[in-house]
Amino acid sequence: MSETIPVTILTGFLGAGKTTLLNRILGEAHGQRIAVIENEFGEIGVDNELLQQGDEQIVEMNNGCICCTVRGDLVRILGDLAERRRRGAVNFCRVLIETTGLADPAPVAQTFFVDEGVARDYRLDAIITVVDAKHAPRQLDECHEAQEQVGFADRILLSKTDLVSEESVNALMARLRAMNPRAPLLRVHFGQVDLREVLDIRGFDLREILALEPDFLEDVSHEHDDAVGSFVYRSGKPFDFARLFYFMEIMVGRFGQELLRYKGILNVAGCDRRIVFQGVHMMFGDTAGLPWGEGEARESQLVFIGRNLPRDQILAALASCHVDG
């Protein structure tokens, strides 16, 4: 119990597949107890609903980005977990932090070196970055955070390679290697990766980072593009799924390039299970989730993250997609 606790940071731009990878790790028969810290950009978190929860300690951090506005909360949460572990109130052997897709990993990593209490109790093992092969070329062109996520990675996992040509995959891999030649680059399919490639790899080397970023341990300020925002739709009324699907097709056709990420849990008429809905830009889909409990309040929650989205127009249209009466 006196040894430092290894920490893995899972990062990657919005919709890259971080939660899928996290589910893969949690679902493996590795026999380890894991504390998970979830950070989402919007005012509510839905990723917690998507995790395969067992004995894990799961802490949510919403309504802000872990690299700036709620960074102090990360220090507090890590300190609280370590203290509870010392008292025997919780039992875990490692921590996984899933950052919001808009996070710059540098300030998050910095926390493990500049805060005395965190540095005493924890050891940053690695930054694992998931890159979406379908959308990464544009994201890397337009978003500083996506570039930083690749640059600070100790492992790069390339997802969704089945959605693009082999020529496009090779071109992207060459670009990623040029951006970060020190990080091994692996293809993954729905988060399927040998856990030896992502846990206990001792990939984060402070000396290498200081060589690249001499001011890494200095104060790192980070601000997001004001055009990027989020909003939430909630309702206890069941959706007419055909009507909702039709609206979504229209919405992504009109605003898909500005829709960075949209996801949620749906209460669909005639369905006894939650419907998990997820989308990135022009691509979206749904899967069946956990059954609704007997007597449980069935509420839909949808989170939208994007640039200059017509919030009121989208919310009004969603309100018209419920079953009549």
Backbone bond lengths (Angstrom), bond angles and torsions (degrees), N, CA, C in turn:
res aa  C-N    CA-C-N  psi(-1)  N-CA   C-N-CA  omega(-1)  CA-C   N-CA-C  phi
1 M - - - 1.446 - - 1.524 111.57 -
2 S 1.347 117.89 -17.54 1.458 120.42 -178.04 1.523 112.22 -82.05
3 E 1.347 118.75 -14.02 1.450 121.18 179.68 1.523 110.34 -73.41
4 T 1.349 115.10 152.77 1.459 118.14 177.43 1.526 110.16 -67.32
5 I 1.311 115.15 150.56 1.467 122.48 -175.85 1.527 108.40 -90.94
6 P 1.336 118.67 124.68 1.459 119.84 179.15 1.526 111.65 -71.34
7 V 1.326 115.15 140.56 1.460 122.15 -178.97 1.516 109.56 -124.80
8 T 1.325 116.14 133.08 1.458 122.10 174.64 1.513 108.43 -115.72
9 I 1.320 116.68 127.86 1.458 121.60 176.51 1.526 108.33 -99.21
10 L 1.336 116.19 121.74 1.461 121.93 175.80 1.521 107.79 -99.44
11 T 1.314 116.29 117.63 1.453 120.18 -178.96 1.521 109.60 -130.92
12 G 1.303 115.59 177.36 1.460 121.31 -175.03 1.511 108.58 144.74
13 F 1.317 117.15 152.58 1.454 119.79 -174.08 1.530 110.71 -70.14
14 L 1.324 114.72 168.70 1.459 121.50 -174.80 1.529 111.38 -53.16
15 G 1.335 116.01 125.95 1.455 121.21 175.80 1.513 115.66 80.95
16 A 1.324 117.98 9.58 1.472 120.01 -176.39 1.523 112.66 -70.99
17 G 1.333 117.85 -28.32 1.460 120.45 -179.39 1.520 113.79 123.38
18 K 1.327 116.93 24.60 1.471 120.29 -178.14 1.533 111.53 -65.07
19 T 1.330 116.92 -46.09 1.465 119.49 -178.67 1.521 110.88 -66.30
20 T 1.321 117.81 -34.83 1.467 121.38 175.97 1.520 110.35 -61.63
21 L 1.335 116.62 -44.09 1.462 120.52 177.24 1.523 110.74 -64.06
22 L 1.328 116.68 -43.00 1.459 120.27 179.40 1.517 111.08 -61.03
23 N 1.319 117.34 -41.49 1.464 120.57 176.60 1.526 111.03 -61.86
24 R 1.315 116.10 -38.75 1.468 120.99 177.55 1.527 110.17 -59.81
25 I 1.334 116.73 -44.74 1.470 120.73 -179.49 1.523 110.61 -65.70
26 L 1.336 116.44 -45.92 1.463 120.02 -177.76 1.526 111.67 -66.70
27 G 1.326 116.86 -29.57 1.459 120.50 -176.95 1.514 114.59 -82.86
28 E 1.327 118.25 -9.95 1.457 121.26 -179.43 1.533 111.09 -74.62
29 A 1.312 115.54 149.58 1.474 121.12 178.39 1.529 109.09 -86.17
30 H 1.340 116.25 63.97 1.464 120.38 -177.76 1.525 111.94 -94.13
31 G 1.332 116.91 -10.45 1.457 120.63 176.87 1.511 114.95 71.36
32 Q 1.343 117.49 13.73 1.457 120.62 -178.57 1.526 110.35 -103.79
33 R 1.336 115.46 142.96 1.457 120.23 174.59 1.523 108.25 -93.65
34 I 1.332 114.89 128.46 1.459 120.71 -169.91 1.525 109.68 -122.33
35 A 1.337 115.85 136.01 1.460 121.51 169.24 1.527 107.60 -96.99
36 V 1.322 116.11 129.80 1.458 122.17 -176.78 1.524 109.16 -114.28
37 I 1.322 116.39 129.74 1.466 121.85 174.19 1.521 107.47 -113.22
38 E 1.331 115.72 118.45 1.460 122.93 -177.46 1.517 109.59 -104.76
39 N 1.323 117.22 130.34 1.456 120.94 176.17 1.518 109.15 -123.35
40 E 1.346 116.45 128.66 1.453 121.14 176.47 1.516 109.82 -128.01
41 F 1.323 115.15 149.94 1.462 121.67 -173.43 1.523 111.89 -74.21
42 G 1.330 117.99 -33.16 1.455 121.68 -175.26 1.516 112.87 -80.02
43 E 1.325 114.76 178.74 1.462 120.40 -177.10 1.518 112.56 -75.28
44 I 1.325 118.21 -17.71 1.454 121.15 174.46 1.520 108.57 -128.52
45 G 1.323 115.99 159.10 1.451 120.78 177.40 1.508 110.60 -113.89
46 V 1.325 116.69 133.50 1.461 119.67 175.60 1.521 111.77 -112.49
47 D 1.346 117.38 -12.30 1.464 119.06 -179.62 1.520 111.66 -60.92
48 N 1.340 116.49 -30.78 1.460 119.87 178.45 1.519 111.01 -58.30
49 E 1.346 116.62 -33.22 1.461 121.72 177.98 1.527 111.34 -69.67
50 L 1.328 116.39 -23.31 1.460 120.92 -173.92 1.522 113.11 -92.02
51 L 1.344 117.35 -7.37 1.456 120.44 -176.12 1.520 111.40 -85.17
52 Q 1.337 114.95 145.99 1.459 121.91 173.69 1.531 107.37 -80.91
53 Q 1.301 115.92 93.47 1.453 119.37 -172.13 1.523 111.44 -88.37
54 G 1.324 114.97 130.82 1.449 122.10 174.98 1.507 108.97 -126.20
55 D 1.330 116.27 -111.28 1.460 120.58 179.43 1.529 112.56 -93.30
56 E 1.328 116.89 7.04 1.459 119.44 -175.73 1.532 111.83 -67.04
57 Q 1.329 114.89 148.53 1.457 121.70 168.63 1.525 106.57 -89.70
58 I 1.335 117.46 115.41 1.458 121.06 -176.27 1.519 109.29 -116.00
59 V 1.333 116.20 124.55 1.455 122.84 -179.55 1.516 107.86 -119.88
60 E 1.343 117.21 128.80 1.450 121.53 179.52 1.525 110.96 -100.37
61 M 1.325 115.73 140.82 1.459 122.76 174.43 1.526 107.08 -126.78
62 N 1.337 117.25 104.98 1.455 121.61 -176.88 1.523 111.23 -114.13
63 N 1.341 114.24 176.33 1.458 122.69 174.21 1.527 112.32 61.50
64 G 1.301 116.00 39.43 1.459 119.75 176.29 1.504 110.34 164.42
65 C 1.333 115.44 163.23 1.459 120.63 -178.49 1.523 110.06 -97.68
66 I 1.305 116.06 136.06 1.467 122.96 -174.09 1.520 112.33 -61.54
67 C 1.329 117.31 -20.66 1.462 118.96 -176.62 1.523 112.47 -89.22
68 C 1.340 118.11 -4.74 1.466 118.16 -178.65 1.519 111.26 -143.57
69 T 1.327 118.96 -82.37 1.463 120.76 -167.53 1.517 113.97 -67.23
70 V 1.315 118.98 -30.48 1.471 119.87 -179.64 1.528 111.54 -114.68
71 R 1.323 116.57 22.56 1.459 119.57 -179.97 1.528 111.32 -61.99
72 G 1.326 116.74 -37.13 1.458 120.00 176.91 1.517 112.22 -62.19
73 D 1.345 116.39 -32.12 1.464 119.75 177.01 1.519 110.91 -64.65
74 L 1.339 117.08 -34.28 1.460 120.29 178.75 1.524 110.32 -62.23
75 V 1.327 117.31 -44.71 1.462 121.36 178.21 1.528 109.71 -60.13
76 R 1.320 116.31 -44.99 1.471 120.51 -179.25 1.524 111.56 -63.32
77 I 1.341 116.91 -43.98 1.465 120.99 -178.55 1.523 110.93 -65.40
78 L 1.337 116.70 -44.14 1.463 119.92 178.92 1.524 110.81 -62.38
79 G 1.331 116.89 -41.62 1.460 120.04 178.33 1.517 112.00 -64.19
80 D 1.330 116.66 -40.92 1.462 121.04 179.92 1.525 111.14 -65.77
81 L 1.342 117.01 -42.61 1.466 120.51 178.85 1.528 111.10 -62.87
82 A 1.336 116.70 -43.17 1.464 119.95 -179.67 1.525 111.22 -64.21
83 E 1.330 116.81 -41.38 1.465 120.32 -179.85 1.530 110.98 -66.58
84 R 1.313 116.96 -42.76 1.470 120.19 178.59 1.524 110.71 -65.55
85 R 1.323 116.36 -33.25 1.469 119.96 177.32 1.528 110.60 -67.07
86 R 1.335 116.90 -41.12 1.467 120.14 178.22 1.526 111.75 -62.83
87 R 1.328 116.15 -34.95 1.462 120.31 179.85 1.517 112.88 -79.32
88 G 1.336 117.10 -10.21 1.456 120.64 -177.54 1.511 113.72 83.59
89 A 1.355 117.17 10.26 1.458 121.00 179.89 1.528 111.62 -74.19
90 V 1.318 116.89 -28.97 1.466 122.23 175.18 1.524 108.01 -134.36
91 N 1.314 114.77 158.97 1.464 119.68 -178.76 1.522 108.83 -134.83
92 F 1.316 116.81 110.10 1.462 120.85 175.89 1.516 108.05 -147.76
93 C 1.329 115.49 156.00 1.465 119.96 -176.74 1.523 112.65 -115.61
94 R 1.330 117.95 -8.08 1.456 120.79 177.51 1.520 109.46 -157.26
95 V 1.332 115.42 164.33 1.452 122.33 178.95 1.525 109.14 -124.07
96 L 1.334 115.87 135.54 1.456 122.43 171.35 1.523 107.63 -115.39
97 I 1.320 116.33 127.62 1.460 121.76 177.61 1.517 108.20 -112.11
98 E 1.328 116.53 117.62 1.464 120.17 174.42 1.522 107.70 -99.83
99 T 1.323 116.84 112.52 1.461 120.57 -177.03 1.525 110.25 -82.93
100 T 1.327 115.41 159.32 1.446 119.07 169.10 1.526 109.36 -62.31
101 G 1.319 116.20 152.88 1.458 119.90 -178.67 1.511 114.29 -65.64
102 L 1.337 117.22 -11.77 1.463 120.84 179.32 1.520 112.40 -98.19
103 A 1.331 117.38 8.73 1.463 120.48 -175.35 1.524 111.99 -81.68
104 D 1.320 114.51 138.79 1.460 122.00 166.25 1.531 105.64 -86.47
105 P 1.330 119.51 120.76 1.464 120.18 -174.80 1.525 114.63 -70.96
106 A 1.335 118.16 -16.91 1.461 120.05 -175.92 1.527 112.92 -60.55
107 P 1.335 120.44 -51.07 1.465 118.92 179.00 1.521 113.50 -64.20
108 V 1.332 117.09 -30.15 1.471 120.29 178.07 1.522 109.57 -67.39
109 A 1.336 116.33 -47.64 1.464 120.59 178.64 1.521 111.00 -63.12
110 Q 1.319 116.25 -37.76 1.463 121.14 -178.71 1.525 111.42 -58.53
111 T 1.332 116.78 -32.78 1.461 121.90 -178.08 1.525 111.99 -55.04
112 F 1.328 117.22 -33.10 1.466 121.17 -175.11 1.526 112.87 -79.47
113 F 1.336 116.54 -1.00 1.459 119.93 179.68 1.522 112.98 -121.64
114 V 1.326 117.20 -27.95 1.462 119.01 -174.49 1.523 112.96 -98.44
115 D 1.330 118.25 -18.94 1.463 120.01 176.36 1.528 108.81 -94.70
116 E 1.315 116.03 121.78 1.467 120.84 -172.70 1.523 112.59 -61.50
117 G 1.338 117.17 -44.76 1.464 120.17 -178.60 1.512 112.29 -65.80
118 V 1.327 116.41 -42.89 1.467 120.35 178.87 1.523 110.21 -64.54
119 A 1.333 117.41 -44.34 1.470 120.83 179.91 1.525 111.91 -62.99
120 R 1.324 117.25 -31.18 1.468 120.81 179.06 1.526 111.37 -69.97
121 D 1.334 117.06 -38.54 1.467 120.73 -171.16 1.524 113.85 -96.70
122 Y 1.346 117.68 -22.74 1.463 119.90 -170.70 1.519 112.06 -127.97
123 R 1.337 114.11 155.86 1.463 122.16 175.31 1.524 108.32 -129.33
124 L 1.337 116.98 122.06 1.458 120.55 177.98 1.518 108.99 -73.94
125 D 1.323 116.05 111.49 1.458 120.98 -176.58 1.528 111.69 -82.23
126 A 1.328 116.57 -46.05 1.465 118.03 -176.59 1.522 110.57 -168.98
127 I 1.324 114.11 155.66 1.469 122.21 168.88 1.523 106.99 -107.77
128 I 1.319 115.78 117.41 1.467 122.18 179.80 1.520 108.00 -104.49
129 T 1.326 117.31 121.36 1.456 121.56 -178.11 1.518 110.55 -111.71
130 V 1.333 115.70 125.94 1.462 121.74 175.85 1.519 108.09 -97.22
131 V 1.331 116.80 129.70 1.462 122.48 -177.81 1.529 108.86 -118.67
132 D 1.306 116.09 128.31 1.464 124.35 -179.23 1.527 108.96 -83.38
133 A 1.330 117.35 109.76 1.462 120.72 -175.60 1.526 112.70 -63.36
134 K 1.317 116.95 -27.34 1.471 121.18 -178.58 1.527 111.14 -72.07
135 H 1.334 117.31 -43.87 1.460 120.70 -170.58 1.528 114.27 -110.15
136 A 1.328 117.48 -8.02 1.468 120.34 -173.86 1.529 114.14 -59.81
137 P 1.327 120.59 -41.13 1.470 117.99 -177.91 1.524 112.87 -54.04
138 R 1.315 117.11 -44.93 1.463 119.71 179.54 1.532 111.03 -71.95
139 Q 1.327 116.59 -40.81 1.460 119.92 -179.75 1.522 111.02 -61.04
140 L 1.321 117.11 -41.62 1.465 120.91 179.51 1.524 111.57 -67.89
141 D 1.327 117.09 -30.47 1.464 120.86 177.33 1.526 111.52 -70.99
142 E 1.346 116.63 -37.05 1.457 120.78 -167.47 1.525 115.14 -105.46
143 C 1.330 117.87 -22.42 1.469 119.43 -168.45 1.527 111.51 -120.32
144 H 1.331 114.86 118.35 1.461 120.60 178.24 1.528 110.85 -59.98
145 E 1.338 117.44 -38.18 1.473 120.51 -178.36 1.523 111.27 -61.21
146 A 1.321 117.58 -40.78 1.465 120.45 179.07 1.531 110.56 -62.59
147 Q 1.312 117.42 -39.08 1.460 121.30 177.88 1.530 110.92 -64.98
148 E 1.338 116.73 -43.79 1.456 120.69 179.57 1.524 111.26 -64.61
149 Q 1.313 117.26 -38.27 1.466 121.12 179.52 1.529 110.87 -61.23
150 V 1.311 116.85 -39.35 1.465 120.73 176.99 1.526 110.24 -72.30
151 G 1.316 117.16 -43.89 1.458 120.69 -175.92 1.517 113.81 -63.14
152 F 1.350 117.76 -33.42 1.460 121.32 -177.50 1.522 112.85 -93.86
153 A 1.314 118.86 1.35 1.460 121.40 -174.69 1.528 112.03 -70.36
154 D 1.335 114.59 141.93 1.465 121.26 169.40 1.523 110.89 -97.52
155 R 1.323 117.14 -20.70 1.454 125.29 170.65 1.514 107.02 -142.42
156 I 1.329 116.83 137.78 1.458 121.57 174.88 1.523 108.10 -115.54
157 L 1.320 116.10 122.68 1.461 122.37 179.07 1.525 108.59 -107.90
158 L 1.299 116.71 119.43 1.464 122.09 -175.96 1.522 109.13 -95.42
159 S 1.347 116.04 114.20 1.464 121.36 -177.79 1.526 111.18 -104.11
160 K 1.326 115.81 165.41 1.469 124.11 173.72 1.530 112.96 60.65
161 T 1.324 116.00 30.34 1.467 118.71 178.84 1.528 111.66 -68.54
162 D 1.338 116.76 -18.52 1.464 120.29 178.95 1.525 112.02 -73.75
163 L 1.333 117.54 -9.94 1.458 120.93 -176.93 1.524 112.90 -94.87
164 V 1.333 116.96 -3.71 1.467 120.24 -179.30 1.529 109.01 -133.72
165 S 1.323 115.76 168.95 1.465 120.27 -178.53 1.519 110.97 -73.65
166 E 1.322 115.26 159.46 1.461 120.04 177.83 1.528 110.96 -63.16
167 E 1.317 116.19 -33.50 1.461 120.31 177.18 1.535 110.47 -62.54
168 S 1.332 116.54 -42.24 1.467 120.65 179.19 1.520 111.16 -66.60
169 V 1.337 116.42 -39.54 1.462 120.78 178.57 1.523 110.11 -62.00
170 N 1.322 117.00 -45.83 1.463 120.60 -178.74 1.527 111.60 -64.14
171 A 1.325 116.22 -39.20 1.464 119.90 178.67 1.532 110.41 -65.11
172 L 1.333 116.64 -41.10 1.463 120.05 179.17 1.522 110.92 -67.44
173 M 1.332 117.10 -40.87 1.459 120.00 179.13 1.525 110.74 -62.35
174 A 1.314 117.44 -39.47 1.464 120.56 177.63 1.525 110.74 -64.06
175 R 1.327 116.32 -39.09 1.465 120.26 178.04 1.525 111.06 -65.93
176 L 1.321 117.16 -43.40 1.462 121.00 179.88 1.521 111.49 -64.65
177 R 1.325 116.81 -39.86 1.473 120.31 178.50 1.517 110.77 -65.40
178 A 1.320 116.85 -36.00 1.459 119.74 177.82 1.525 111.11 -67.90
179 M 1.341 116.56 -35.39 1.456 121.31 179.65 1.529 111.79 -73.88
180 N 1.333 116.21 -34.95 1.465 120.14 -177.25 1.528 109.05 -147.00
181 P 1.333 116.76 84.89 1.469 119.86 -176.73 1.515 113.89 -72.06
182 R 1.348 119.15 -14.84 1.465 120.70 -175.66 1.523 113.30 -86.63
183 A 1.353 118.30 -15.42 1.469 120.93 -174.98 1.524 111.31 -94.44
184 P 1.337 118.52 123.46 1.464 119.99 172.49 1.525 110.64 -57.33
185 L 1.316 115.11 143.46 1.462 121.89 -175.65 1.522 109.06 -117.79
186 L 1.342 116.72 121.02 1.460 122.27 -175.88 1.520 110.71 -125.76
187 R 1.308 116.57 141.47 1.464 120.47 171.76 1.530 108.94 -85.07
188 V 1.330 115.85 140.85 1.462 119.95 177.34 1.524 108.72 -132.99
189 H 1.321 115.50 151.39 1.462 121.71 177.32 1.520 107.78 -124.46
190 F 1.328 116.12 112.25 1.466 122.02 -177.47 1.530 111.81 51.97
191 G 1.319 115.49 44.07 1.459 120.88 173.68 1.513 115.38 75.14
192 Q 1.325 118.14 8.22 1.465 120.46 -177.11 1.528 109.50 -81.57
193 V 1.325 114.74 106.44 1.453 121.00 -179.43 1.527 108.56 -147.95
194 D 1.313 116.09 146.40 1.464 120.58 175.84 1.528 108.23 -61.06
195 L 1.327 116.46 124.62 1.457 119.71 -176.37 1.524 112.53 -63.00
196 R 1.315 117.27 -20.03 1.466 119.85 175.72 1.526 111.60 -67.12
197 E 1.320 116.30 -14.86 1.464 120.44 178.43 1.525 112.76 -87.77
198 V 1.343 117.44 -11.03 1.461 119.09 -175.93 1.531 114.16 -127.67
199 L 1.333 118.03 -17.63 1.460 120.50 -179.73 1.523 110.34 -117.27
200 D 1.325 115.71 141.94 1.463 122.38 178.20 1.532 112.47 54.66
201 I 1.317 115.92 43.57 1.470 119.07 -179.34 1.531 111.31 -99.40
202 R 1.345 116.36 -7.65 1.467 121.55 -179.21 1.536 110.25 45.76
203 G 1.321 113.57 51.92 1.459 119.28 -174.57 1.512 114.83 -88.16
204 F 1.344 117.19 -21.87 1.458 118.71 -176.15 1.521 109.85 -85.15
205 D 1.311 115.84 114.72 1.459 122.14 -179.24 1.526 107.99 -115.08
206 L 1.335 116.13 109.92 1.457 120.60 -176.51 1.523 111.96 -60.35
207 R 1.320 117.06 -34.66 1.468 119.74 -179.20 1.528 110.69 -63.50
208 E 1.342 116.34 -41.39 1.459 119.67 178.53 1.521 110.83 -64.70
209 I 1.336 115.65 -41.50 1.465 119.34 -179.45 1.524 110.52 -64.41
210 L 1.333 117.37 -40.98 1.460 120.45 179.95 1.535 111.40 -66.97
211 A 1.334 115.41 -29.83 1.459 118.58 176.37 1.535 110.59 -67.25
212 L 1.339 115.79 -36.09 1.460 120.91 179.40 1.525 111.72 -81.78
213 E 1.347 115.36 -41.07 1.468 122.25 -176.38 1.533 108.32 -127.83
214 P 1.307 119.12 85.19 1.473 120.98 -176.42 1.524 114.01 -57.63
215 D 1.343 117.26 -26.51 1.464 119.94 -179.35 1.526 112.00 -97.14
216 F 1.326 117.31 21.25 1.461 121.08 -176.01 1.521 112.27 -55.99
217 L 1.329 117.84 -39.78 1.460 120.72 -176.45 1.535 112.55 -85.88
218 E 1.329 116.10 -0.83 1.463 119.26 174.20 1.521 108.78 -82.22
219 D 1.320 116.13 175.20 1.460 120.18 -179.51 1.522 109.68 -62.24
220 V 1.316 116.69 127.05 1.461 122.02 179.94 1.525 108.11 -108.82
221 S 1.324 115.85 109.20 1.463 119.13 176.49 1.517 108.83 -90.47
222 H 1.325 115.35 147.58 1.458 119.06 -177.84 1.516 108.51 -149.06
223 E 1.312 115.87 127.78 1.455 121.17 176.76 1.518 108.76 -128.33
224 H 1.337 114.50 146.99 1.456 119.41 178.57 1.522 110.59 -95.46
225 D 1.300 114.49 156.83 1.457 121.78 175.38 1.530 108.31 -58.47
226 D 1.345 116.65 125.20 1.459 119.75 -178.66 1.519 112.47 -62.58
227 A 1.330 117.03 -21.21 1.462 119.25 179.87 1.519 111.86 -71.80
228 V 1.334 117.63 -19.79 1.464 120.91 179.76 1.522 109.17 -87.00
229 G 1.309 115.66 126.01 1.461 120.46 178.70 1.507 110.31 -146.10
230 S 1.315 115.71 177.04 1.463 120.39 179.58 1.515 109.58 -140.46
231 F 1.309 115.68 155.59 1.453 121.37 172.83 1.532 108.25 -150.93
232 V 1.333 114.86 164.65 1.461 121.86 -172.42 1.523 110.11 -126.19
233 Y 1.325 115.95 141.59 1.465 121.42 170.26 1.519 108.43 -114.43
234 R 1.322 116.33 128.06 1.460 122.06 177.93 1.522 109.38 -127.39
235 S 1.319 116.20 143.51 1.457 120.15 174.38 1.521 110.23 -164.11
236 G 1.317 115.27 143.47 1.460 120.70 174.87 1.517 112.60 -90.83
237 K 1.330 117.07 -5.00 1.469 120.97 179.50 1.534 109.98 -80.63
238 P 1.324 118.14 140.26 1.471 119.14 178.62 1.525 111.70 -71.71
239 F 1.319 114.74 143.34 1.461 120.63 176.78 1.518 111.05 -81.18
240 D 1.324 115.58 145.49 1.463 122.93 162.44 1.526 104.98 -82.80
241 F 1.328 117.06 109.33 1.464 119.53 -168.44 1.521 112.06 -64.89
242 A 1.337 117.69 -38.84 1.462 120.02 -179.75 1.525 110.44 -63.86
243 R 1.331 116.57 -40.69 1.456 121.13 179.01 1.527 110.14 -65.96
244 L 1.334 116.51 -42.72 1.467 120.57 179.72 1.526 111.12 -64.44
245 F 1.330 116.43 -43.48 1.467 120.78 -179.10 1.525 110.18 -61.98
246 Y 1.335 116.27 -39.99 1.468 120.26 179.47 1.524 110.41 -63.64
247 F 1.342 116.44 -42.71 1.458 119.86 178.28 1.524 110.94 -63.03
248 M 1.337 117.10 -43.25 1.460 120.35 -178.75 1.524 110.95 -60.82
249 E 1.318 116.86 -39.58 1.466 119.17 178.32 1.525 111.17 -62.45
250 I 1.325 116.47 -41.46 1.465 120.21 178.01 1.530 110.38 -65.96
251 M 1.340 116.17 -43.74 1.461 120.45 -176.60 1.523 111.66 -62.63
252 V 1.341 117.51 -47.61 1.463 118.76 -177.63 1.521 110.87 -70.21
253 G 1.339 116.82 -29.36 1.455 118.58 175.94 1.517 112.30 -64.66
254 R 1.350 116.04 -32.95 1.461 120.49 -177.92 1.527 112.81 -90.48
255 F 1.344 116.23 -39.67 1.469 119.79 -172.27 1.530 113.40 -120.30
256 G 1.321 117.49 10.55 1.462 120.52 -172.03 1.508 115.08 -56.15
257 Q 1.316 117.56 -37.13 1.465 119.44 -178.55 1.523 111.97 -68.73
258 E 1.330 117.04 -24.37 1.461 121.12 179.08 1.522 112.47 -96.22
259 L 1.318 117.83 -10.53 1.470 122.14 177.67 1.522 108.53 -83.75
260 L 1.309 116.59 97.67 1.460 119.63 -178.23 1.529 111.22 -71.99
261 R 1.345 116.13 -38.75 1.465 120.31 -176.54 1.524 108.48 -161.94
262 Y 1.324 116.75 138.68 1.456 121.48 173.69 1.529 107.28 -148.16
263 K 1.319 115.36 135.64 1.455 119.62 -173.21 1.521 109.51 -161.42
264 G 1.313 115.56 161.74 1.450 117.60 177.60 1.512 113.61 170.85
265 I 1.332 113.72 -176.86 1.455 123.44 177.58 1.522 107.33 -113.51
266 L 1.333 117.22 129.50 1.454 121.47 -175.13 1.523 111.47 -113.19
267 N 1.318 114.70 139.09 1.459 122.88 169.10 1.523 106.61 -97.94
268 V 1.333 116.17 106.27 1.459 121.85 -174.38 1.524 109.72 -106.95
269 A 1.317 116.55 133.37 1.463 121.84 -179.70 1.525 110.92 -57.54
270 G 1.333 116.70 132.53 1.454 121.79 177.30 1.509 114.62 81.34
271 C 1.312 118.08 4.65 1.471 121.59 -179.14 1.518 109.25 -117.42
272 D 1.339 116.73 129.21 1.463 120.41 -178.22 1.520 112.58 -91.02
273 R 1.329 116.97 7.18 1.460 121.49 177.25 1.528 110.51 -120.64
274 R 1.329 115.02 154.65 1.455 119.68 168.32 1.527 108.80 -64.14
275 I 1.296 117.01 143.05 1.458 121.21 171.87 1.531 107.56 -105.57
276 V 1.319 116.03 121.10 1.463 121.84 178.98 1.519 107.93 -88.30
277 F 1.311 115.70 120.20 1.462 122.03 -176.31 1.520 109.44 -115.52
278 Q 1.339 117.39 130.90 1.463 121.16 -178.62 1.514 110.44 -144.00
279 G 1.338 115.22 145.56 1.452 119.18 177.49 1.510 112.41 -153.98
280 V 1.331 115.72 153.61 1.465 124.01 174.64 1.527 106.85 -137.01
281 H 1.329 116.70 119.31 1.465 121.07 -178.17 1.531 110.21 52.19
282 M 1.332 117.47 -118.08 1.468 121.07 -173.84 1.531 113.20 -88.59
283 M 1.313 117.44 -4.63 1.464 121.15 -175.25 1.521 110.50 -105.92
284 F 1.343 116.47 129.41 1.454 119.29 175.36 1.520 109.79 -148.04
285 G 1.321 116.29 161.40 1.452 121.43 -179.59 1.513 110.76 -165.31
286 D 1.315 114.77 175.36 1.460 119.54 -178.37 1.521 109.79 -141.70
287 T 1.336 115.57 152.49 1.460 122.93 175.52 1.520 108.79 -139.61
288 A 1.322 116.06 157.78 1.458 120.74 177.41 1.520 109.91 -76.95
289 G 1.329 116.38 132.42 1.452 121.87 178.82 1.516 111.81 -104.57
290 L 1.313 116.46 -153.44 1.461 121.65 -177.98 1.524 110.94 -70.06
291 P 1.325 118.02 151.58 1.473 120.75 176.68 1.528 110.76 -65.72
292 W 1.315 116.25 148.97 1.452 120.46 171.22 1.525 108.48 -71.36
293 G 1.312 116.66 137.37 1.447 120.86 179.11 1.517 111.87 -74.45
294 E 1.321 116.01 154.25 1.455 120.49 178.58 1.531 109.24 -62.85
295 G 1.319 115.90 124.37 1.454 120.85 -178.93 1.520 114.67 79.42
296 E 1.323 117.54 -0.51 1.461 121.09 -179.53 1.525 110.89 -73.86
297 A 1.320 116.73 138.17 1.463 120.87 176.05 1.526 109.03 -68.55
298 R 1.306 116.10 123.52 1.463 120.87 -178.27 1.531 109.02 -94.50
299 E 1.329 115.76 110.79 1.456 120.39 -178.42 1.523 110.42 -127.17
300 S 1.317 115.65 133.07 1.463 120.77 172.97 1.515 108.88 -84.58
301 Q 1.335 116.17 140.02 1.453 122.35 175.65 1.521 107.88 -136.99
302 L 1.311 116.59 119.45 1.458 122.17 179.65 1.528 109.44 -123.86
303 V 1.324 116.46 130.59 1.459 122.66 178.69 1.525 108.64 -111.44
304 F 1.328 115.98 133.61 1.461 122.27 177.53 1.524 108.93 -121.06
305 I 1.335 116.88 130.40 1.458 122.80 176.20 1.523 107.24 -125.85
306 G 1.314 116.35 125.48 1.463 118.21 -178.57 1.506 112.08 -171.67
307 R 1.315 115.01 -172.27 1.464 122.05 -178.49 1.520 110.08 -107.17
308 N 1.313 115.83 124.74 1.466 122.06 172.34 1.529 112.85 49.77
309 L 1.326 116.10 45.30 1.460 120.44 -179.86 1.532 110.83 -80.09
310 P 1.347 117.99 144.98 1.474 121.12 177.50 1.535 109.91 -78.58
311 R 1.308 115.59 81.89 1.467 122.25 -172.27 1.524 112.73 -51.97
312 D 1.337 117.30 -54.38 1.466 120.76 -174.80 1.526 111.36 -63.07
313 Q 1.318 116.43 -37.23 1.462 120.88 -179.99 1.526 110.80 -65.53
314 I 1.331 116.75 -43.49 1.463 120.65 -179.87 1.524 111.01 -67.84
315 L 1.338 117.64 -42.63 1.451 120.59 -179.74 1.521 110.97 -63.64
316 A 1.331 117.50 -40.89 1.478 120.80 179.06 1.521 110.91 -64.60
317 A 1.319 116.17 -40.02 1.466 119.34 179.79 1.539 111.06 -66.46
318 L 1.338 116.89 -40.19 1.458 119.35 177.42 1.535 111.39 -62.54
319 A 1.323 116.67 -37.98 1.468 120.56 -179.97 1.521 111.71 -63.76
320 S 1.324 116.65 -23.15 1.477 120.38 -179.87 1.518 112.41 -87.49
321 C 1.353 117.47 -0.40 1.464 120.89 -175.75 1.532 113.38 -97.75
322 H 1.327 117.32 6.02 1.462 120.15 177.74 1.528 110.79 -81.64
323 V 1.309 115.36 160.58 1.472 118.86 177.01 1.518 109.11 -63.96
324 D 1.304 116.28 146.21 1.461 121.14 -178.48 1.515 110.35 -67.01
325 G 1.328 115.78 141.65 1.468 120.57 177.29 1.489 112.56 82.24
